[in-house]
Amino acid sequence: MEHEEDNGRGEEDRFDEGALKFGFKVGLKDFLGVDGTFLKGRYPRQVLTDVGLDSNNGIYPVAYAVVEAETTSSWTWFMELLGEDLELGANSNFTFISDRQKGIIPTVAKKQWKGKELSGLVWECGRATTLNHFKYAMDELKKMNDEAHVWLCKIPAETWSKSHFNGRAYTDCLLNNLCEVFNAKIEEGRDKPIITFLEYIREYLMKILCVVQKEIDKCQGELSTTATIILEEIKTQAEKYVAKYNGAGKYQVASTWQDQYVVNLNERSCTCRFWEITCFPCRHVVSAIWNKIENGEDAPDVEDWVHPCYKLSTWRAMYLNKIDLINGRSMWPKSDCPFTLTPPKNHTQVGRPKKKRRRGVDEPNSQTTKLTRKFLAVTCSKCHNKGYNSRTCKGQGGIGEVGSKGKTQGKGKTHARGKTQGKGKGNLGNSVK
């Protein structure tokens, strides 16, 4: 834990568990998601989080900090200390992902660029792994909406499209959902006092290490559970391809629908770039490996071509260290600090305190217990017809109702203008003085 104040950023406290820090280093994935969320208690603060991915593509929290506000200075302080703990130099090949994806879809919505087809084209541009596929998808987007195409071109493609990724992150993750998952797990503790909140996070991290360790003990094989599932699916797709060897360590792999790529096993590359981005051998590579084995050449199994970050041994090493336990407050030693640490200033927020997470424009409101009334037809409580309510009902007819003018409805009441609405019974005409 580190505490700082009077440094132009207000009060800040940073925490990292040594077990998670050491586990992240042996995970071999230089990839982190960064995000911030707010506290709900009496003293409003922001929680900055760094979350990575383990060998099973599960969330792996690395560090978190409680700051007074989510500003550039607080993020700079947080990331500098993170770099010192992870021993990152100026030339480190590290990849960070943030909530930039939340800025694309809302902007499209605000500019009235709506439609599933347009959204699908944007995602196709992001999922494209080659430059040719990326350019084709961008051309299709331009044909549909030139204004949206111009706006999207202003964003560097290196930050959101797989076709421009360099492959050093060992993942093709496009969303920052790993931080959203962690923020959702600690939501119940965000309205508690600061020490109770920090204890809530520590106990959650202790629990997740034990739960994942039990899953690791059940696993058999060379790869993690998720990596095994992904590779088996790739093998199924590779059965539809035919590889042809050119004698120089390269293979031409093609399918019946003109899907043809070049594989170089010596350089561990494929022109589809899936292997380069994810470090998983693609279906073209698997087909080439099978062809090499069928021809009697010495080649490792398909599992041996997967990057070590997805190995079961790496997954086990990440969860080998455990978080130390802490005694209760009555067992805490008294501090010899010469000054008293006072509580932070209480900032009274304007309006009702917010309890729910700020949701993006494109996020569905799936956490509510009430059903939405959108697109539901209104039913009249008098005549039971749809399309209007009882206030605008004109007696169109229905069960137990008489819709014709001049007929009584109840005790002496009629709907016709100028007719009596007294207590007498009968079909009276105009009132007689």
Secondary structure, DSSP 8 states (H G I E B T S, - for coil): -EEE-SSSS--EEEEE-HHHHHHHHHT---EEEEEEEE--SSS--EEEEEEEE-TTS-EEEEEEEEESS--HHHHHHHHHHHHHHTT--TT---EEE-TTHHHHHHHHHHTT---HHHHHHHHHHHH--SHHHHHHHHHHHHHH-HHHHHHHHTS-GGGT-GGG--STTS----S-HHHHHHHHHTGGGTTS-HHHHHHHHHHHHHHHHHHHHHHHHH--SSB-HHHHHHHHHHHHHHTT-EEEE-SSSEEEEE-TTS-EEEEETTTTEETT-HHHHHSS--HHHHHHHHHHHHTT-----GGGGS-GGGBHHHHHHHTSS-------GGG------SS----------SSS---S----TTS---S-SS---TT---B-TTT--BSS-STT-----BTTB--STT-B-SSS-B-STTB--SS--S---B---
